[in-house]
Amino acid sequence: MEEVITWIRSKHPDLEGDIAWDTDLIESRLIASVSFLEFIALLEELSGERIDVGSLSVGDFRTLGQINERFLAKVA
């Protein structure tokens, strides 16, 4: 998850403090549509699996906890 947090911080250099696991990343605009495909590529790299974008929902990306559970828990 550290790589995910680092990616989010790279898009928001002015972000201060920790990102809580239950922070709504969509509502807070920490994950924006402009960089969404780049974020998917990062998750594919970290998980070692191809992600079928047709099977995704916004809920898969709402929080760090949901991202971890949906995409990274298998590789942790």
C-alpha positions in Angstrom: 0.0 0.0 0.0 3.0 2.3 0.5 3.3 2.6 -3.3 -0.4 3.6 -3.6 0.0 6.3 -1.0 3.2 7.5 -2.6 1.4 7.7 -6.0 -1.5 9.7 -4.4 1.0 12.1 -2.7 2.9 12.6 -6.0 -0.4 13.9 -7.5 -1.1 16.1 -4.5 2.3 17.5 -3.3 0.5 19.9 -1.0 -1.2 17.1 0.9 -0.3 17.1 4.6 -0.6 14.4 7.2 -1.5 10.8 6.8 -4.2 9.4 4.6 -6.6 7.4 6.8 -7.6 4.0 5.5 -11.3 5.1 5.5 -10.8 8.5 3.7 -13.1 8.7 0.7 -10.5 9.1 -2.0 -13.0 9.9 -4.7 -15.0 12.6 -2.7 -11.7 14.2 -1.5 -10.5 14.1 -5.2 -7.3 12.3 -4.2 -8.0 10.0 -7.1 -9.3 11.9 -10.1 -10.6 10.8 -13.4 -7.7 12.5 -15.3 -5.1 10.1 -13.8 -7.4 7.1 -13.3 -5.8 5.0 -16.1 -2.4 5.7 -14.7 -3.6 4.5 -11.3 -5.0 1.3 -12.8 -1.6 0.7 -14.4 0.0 1.1 -11.0 -2.4 -1.4 -9.4 -1.8 -3.9 -12.3 2.0 -3.6 -11.7 1.7 -4.0 -7.9 -0.8 -6.9 -8.1 0.9 -8.6 -11.0 -2.6 -9.1 -12.6 -4.4 -7.5 -15.5 -7.5 -5.5 -14.3 -10.6 -5.7 -16.4 -11.9 -2.1 -16.3 -15.3 -3.3 -17.3 -15.7 -5.1 -14.0 -14.8 -2.1 -11.8 -17.0 0.1 -9.8 -16.3 3.4 -8.1 -16.6 1.6 -4.8 -13.5 -0.4 -5.5 -11.5 2.9 -5.2 -13.3 4.8 -2.4 -10.8 4.0 0.4 -7.3 2.7 0.8 -8.9 -0.3 2.7 -11.1 -1.1 -0.3 -8.2 -0.8 -2.8 -6.1 -3.1 -0.6 -8.9 -5.6 -0.3 -9.9 -5.6 -4.0 -6.5 -5.5 -5.6 -3.6 -6.0 -3.3 -4.6 -8.4 -0.4 -3.5 -11.4 -2.4 0.0 -10.2 -2.9 0.6 -8.8 0.6 
